Amino acid sequence: METILVTGGAGFIGSNFVKYMISKEEYKIINYDALTYAGNLENLKEVENHPYYTFIKGDIVDRAKVEEVFKNYQIDYVINFAAESHVDRSIKDPDIFVKTNVLGTQVLLDVSRKFGIKKFIQISTDEVYGSLGPEGYFTEESPLAPNSPYSASKAGADMLVRAYFKTYGLPVNITRCSNNFGPHQHPEKFIPTVILNALQDKPIPIYGDGQNIRDWLYVEDHCRAIELVFKKGRIGEVYNIGGNNEWKNIDIAKLILKLLGKPESLIQFVADRPGHDRRYAIDSSKIQKELGWKVEYRFEKALLKTIEWYAKYPNK
């Protein structure tokens, strides 16, 4: 049985992916995570004793530790979720974003090359493309134009992944997803913030005029897309993964309040985030045509499922 090293597997998307893959019982999964504030082993309670699952605490910038894992577990594949990912935090403290997202990715690439892995998948973001106007969509050919320290660090990581493919022939794919939501997401993110504040009748902060647009994707749909790229993606290719589901921030907040039976008076407009991108929207036609992926979860149903989870587990 082959072994996948999943870095950052205790985070939101990573933990959902680990559980998704473990349920198939096709691969051994090594979850390597530094357990920063955003990593939580509670996310993986249901698989912690599974015979195909192993957790190792470690930082991707620690080359010696990463090499030790490769030696001890005979890693065949790497899927790199490990990243600092909160834009506001990157504005206040860019250093850790460059260290983890750029240097950490380079360490993983270097060790992967040394041990001759079969494929390296970099989990990236649509934010590397920058901001869109009112029309059009990001394609895999769109130029990278990041506007925050977070997105710049992810763009830097993507360029290293590309360079290791072009220079060394390392088999790679890059996936760039739109905004994810679902159970186990950290409370600092937008949808969990709205849900949790609404449940407690607290003010819901909305940046600027609330007209910023995001393309929302349910995390399980994202996990299925990553699996397809892992198994069938053409080496060296980038795949965009989007929900084709654009919403203004203010409308998302109003919908959540409606579903919870809470008043819109809870909405509180606050000073806009510096360099706040106006619109993201992804063209996912490449992964749909090449790999047969499509969104399965209807947005309102998935949002309701997410709300129900946070209502049941408000402190997780």
PyMOL commands that set and color helices and strands:
alter all, ss='L'
color gray80, all
select helices_A, chain A and resi 12-22+41-47+63-73+87-92+95-115+126-129+149-168+190-199+219-232+249-260+264-266+285-291+299-312
alter helices_A, ss='H'
color red, helices_A
select strands_A, chain A and resi 3-7+28-33+53-57+77-80+119-125+172-177+179-181+204-207+213-218+238-241+246-248+267-270
alter strands_A, ss='S'
color yellow, strands_A
deselect
rebuild
show_as cartoon
